């Protein structure tokens, strides 16, 4: 029988797998890290995660690695899970790392059906034209700031993030949702090696909200993942944002929280 703890472990594995797709990954000093040397200004493409340190000496080594990254990049961005040692979290607080908004990791095990709005269509992002359309939607997403913790993201950072999305092609597929042939939403579906699927990077243009578009897009992503062998489906929501209520209504249940910590160079 699968326990909540088992689901939480697989959820964290899937979450970090998704982050690492298409990236240079290194494992040393009791942690793993991803890095994009061409886009050092994109936090999500340059983060430390999977800290396994347990003893004071091991934590010292992990934090020394983080400090080296901070000096090189101007910041250190660290992700932690419920399975990160409490002493690591305490050390991050002691070293003046600022905690970002936590992400509630939610898992769907039940069937999911949604009513598709009139005029709705879905297409995978494959061509250069599709990727440009996705970029334009992401620009609007980042301008709004709801998914970026209220921060306004500069256009070159958005371009860097979309380039990162494109490198995830393979295990991860992006989709554009349209109403009457007008692209107005996007999302992604990722197949992890542990058999769990992940729905991520969801956004709908403000003018098209409250029509059931997000529910239809999520349902289609879930269908794609289940047709490719995934039974349990992961989705994450910032703890302070409204989408968590929609996800629960669709059948996703919270299993754990992942946390992120940031420290900038003075």
N, C-alpha and C positions, 0 to 999 in steps of 0.2 A: 504494500500500500504506500502510495506517495504521500509524504508528510509536507506540511508547510515549510519546514526547514529544508527538505530536499528541493522543493520548488524555488525557495529563495536562493539556494546555491546555484541551481541551473539558471535562474534569472540573472544573477550576477555574472556568471560565465558568459551568457548570451550578450549581456550589456557590454562587457569588455571586448568580446569577440567583434561585435559590431563596430566599436570604436577603432579597433586595430586593422580592419580590412583595408588593404591597399596602402598601409603605412609601413615605415621602417620601425620594427619592434626590437627593443633590446631588453634583456633581463640581466640585471646585476645589482649588487648592493641591496639584496633582499627586496627588490621591487622590479616591476616592468615599466617600460615607458614607450611611448610612440613619439615620433618626431618627423616634421616636415621641414627640411632645411630651407626650402624655397618659400615657405609661408610661416615664418616664425611668429607672426602676429595673430595667427588663428589659434586660440586656446585649445579648442577641441582636437586640433591636429597635433598638439604638443602637450601631452599630459603624462603624469606619472600615476600608475594604478597597480593593483595587485601587490600591495606592500605585505610581505610575509614576515617581517621582523617581529621578534617576540622579546628578546632580551634587550637590556639597555645598550649593550655594545652593538647589537644588530640594528637597533633603532638609530644609533649614532651614525652608522654607515649609510642607512637609507636617507637620513636627513642631510648628510654631507653631499650625497648625490643630488638631492633636491636643491641644495644651496648652489651647487655648481651649475645646475640648469638655470637657476634664478639669475646668476651672474651672466650667463651666456645669452639668455633670452630677454632678460629684464623682468621676468616673473617665473614663479613655479606654480603649476596648477596640478593639484593632487586629488585623485578620486579615491574614496574609501567605501567599503561595504560593511554589512553587519559582521563580516568575518575578519575584518581588520582588528588587530589587537587593541583593546582599550588604551593601553599605554601609548600607542602610536597617536591616537586621537588626542590624548592628553598632551603629548609632545607638540603636536601641531598648534594646539591652543597656547601652550607655553611659549612657542617660538613666534607668536603673533601672526599666525595664518588666519585669514578672514574666511569664515564659512559662507559659502554661497547657498542659495535656496535648495533644500533637499529635494530629491526626486523619489516619488512613490513608485515602486516597481509593482505592476499589477499583472496578473496572469489570468487568461481565459482558458477554461477547460470544457465548457459547455458549447453546444452549437450556437451559431450567431447568424441571424437573418435580419435584414434591414430592407425597408421599402425604399426604392430608388425614386428620386424626384423626377418629375416630367422633364424631358429633354436631356436627361443625364446620360453621359457616356464616359468611358474610361479607356485610356491607352497607356501602354508602357512608354517610358522615356528611352528612346533609342537613337534618333537622328540628331544631328547638330541643331536643327530647328527646334526639336523637342527640348534639348538642353538649354537653348536660349530662352524658350518660354518658361522653363522651370526657373532659370536665373531671374527673370523678370518678376515672377511670383515671390521668390525668396527675397528680392529687394523690397517688395511691399511688406512681406512678413517682418523683415528686420527693421524697416522704418516704423512699423507699429510698435515693436518692442515687447509684445506680450510673451513671446517664447525666448527672448534674450534677456530675461530678468530685468526688463525696463530700460536696458541699455540700447542706445541708438548705435547701429553698426555701420561703419563706413563702407562705401561701395566696393573698395578693393578687398576688404575682409569678406564681404558677401561672395565676391568672385572666387576668393580662395576656398571658401567653404563649399561652393558648388563644384569646384574642381576636385575637392576631396570627395564629394558625393559621387562624382563620375568615376573615380578610381575604385569605388566600392562595387562597381558593376561585376556581376557574377553571383556571389552569395546574396547580394542586395540588388533589388530592382525598384526603381522609382516609377511612380504613376502620376499622370495628370488626369484630373477629373474635370469634365466640361459640362456646361449647361448650354444647350443649343449651339454647340461647337465653339463656345467661348471658354478657354481654360480658366478655371477659377479656384482650383484647389490642387494640392499635391500631397503625396505621402510615399512611404517606402515600406518594403517588406523584405526581411532578411532571414535566411535559413542558416541556423547555427549548426556546427558539427554535433552538438549534444542532442539534436532532434527538436529543439525548441525554436519556434519562429518568433520574429520580433516585428511589430508595427511601430514605425518611428517617423519623425520629421513631418508631422501633419500640420497643414495650414489651409484655411479657406479665406478668400477675400471677404472683407466685411459686408459688402453688398449682397453676398450670396449665403449668408449665415441664416440659421433658424429655418432651413428648408429640408433638413435631413441629409444634406450633402456629406457632412463629416461621417455620419453613421454609415452611409452607403459606401464611402471610400474605405472606411475601416473594415466593413464586411467583405468587400472585394479583396482587400489585402489578406484578410484571414482566409478567404477561399483559396487564394493563390498559394499561401503557405501550407494549407491542409492538403491541397492537391499535390504538393511536393513533400508530403510525409510528416509534416509537423502537426502534432496534436495540441500541445500546450503553446499558447501564444502570449508573448510578453508585450506590454506597452507601458511607457513611463509617463508620469505627469508631475510637473512642478507642484510641490505641496501646497503652494499658495494660490494656484490657478484653477479656474472653473472646469477645465476639461475632465478632471478626475471624476466629477459627478456623472458626466456622460459615459465615461468608460465603465463605471460601476453599473450604470443602467443597462449597458450592453452585455454585462456578464463578467467583466474583468474584476478580479478581487485582489486587494492589496496583500503582498506577501513579504515585502521588506522595503527599506529605505536605503538609497545610496546617497553619499554626501560628497561634496567637493569643497576644496580649500584653496585659497589663492594668497600668494605673497609676492608683492612687487619689489623690485630693486629700488632703493631710495633715489 
